[in-house]
Amino acid sequence: MPSPEQPRRNRPSETAALVFAIVSILVFFGCCVWFWVQAPGNMATHFDSGGQPDGWTSKADLLWIFVPTGIGLPVLMSIRALYEKLPISLINAPFKEYWLERDEKAFLFGCLMELLRTVAGLTALLFASILVIIMGQARSATIPEWMTLVPTAVFLIAAGLAVWRLYRRLTPPR
């Protein structure tokens, strides 16, 4: 039973968030392989406000950018040891001092890693959706507007909910 100074709280779901990040990275990697096999040599990669292509790139150049970013960034965001080695003054989290004063650094980092790994997975999925959008455009003349808005909106809403969850978890009890 927690003492009055140790509030009852659920452990962070950092393992579930790590599994989500890994699965998302694998989905992105699968999209990259699919894209390499199916995409034409050159394709539109930039579109004007009307959805018409106005910039072209080879699939090799496109994947040269997407693979390191779409895999590397989520992997870096998922490695807890990197963040634990940072000076604590560089960690910006709500109510950080409250948890550090109570010797709850592990809980604080668990909550942060849950957020980072969730956003890492969302980032990999966003990159995968961008590849799908580019491939969709390569197969037709224009991109339906919803194809660009939905993945971005899902990413922003889910990332916002993850930040809200972090804030709620780290808010000290009253």
Number of C-alpha atoms within 10 A of each C-alpha: 6 8 7 7 8 13 12 11 11 8 10 20 15 21 13 13 21 21 14 18 26 20 15 25 25 17 16 25 20 13 19 21 13 14 18 15 10 11 20 13 11 14 19 17 20 14 15 9 8 10 15 14 18 10 11 13 14 15 20 13 11 16 18 11 11 20 16 12 15 24 21 15 15 24 19 14 19 25 14 17 8 10 17 13 8 10 8 13 7 8 13 9 14 16 14 19 14 15 19 14 9 10 12 15 17 13 18 22 20 18 21 23 25 24 24 25 29 27 25 30 31 23 23 29 24 20 24 25 19 19 22 17 18 19 20 16 20 18 13 8 11 14 20 13 11 10 14 15 10 12 19 15 12 13 17 15 12 15 19 13 13 18 18 13 15 20 16 11 19 20 14 13 10 4
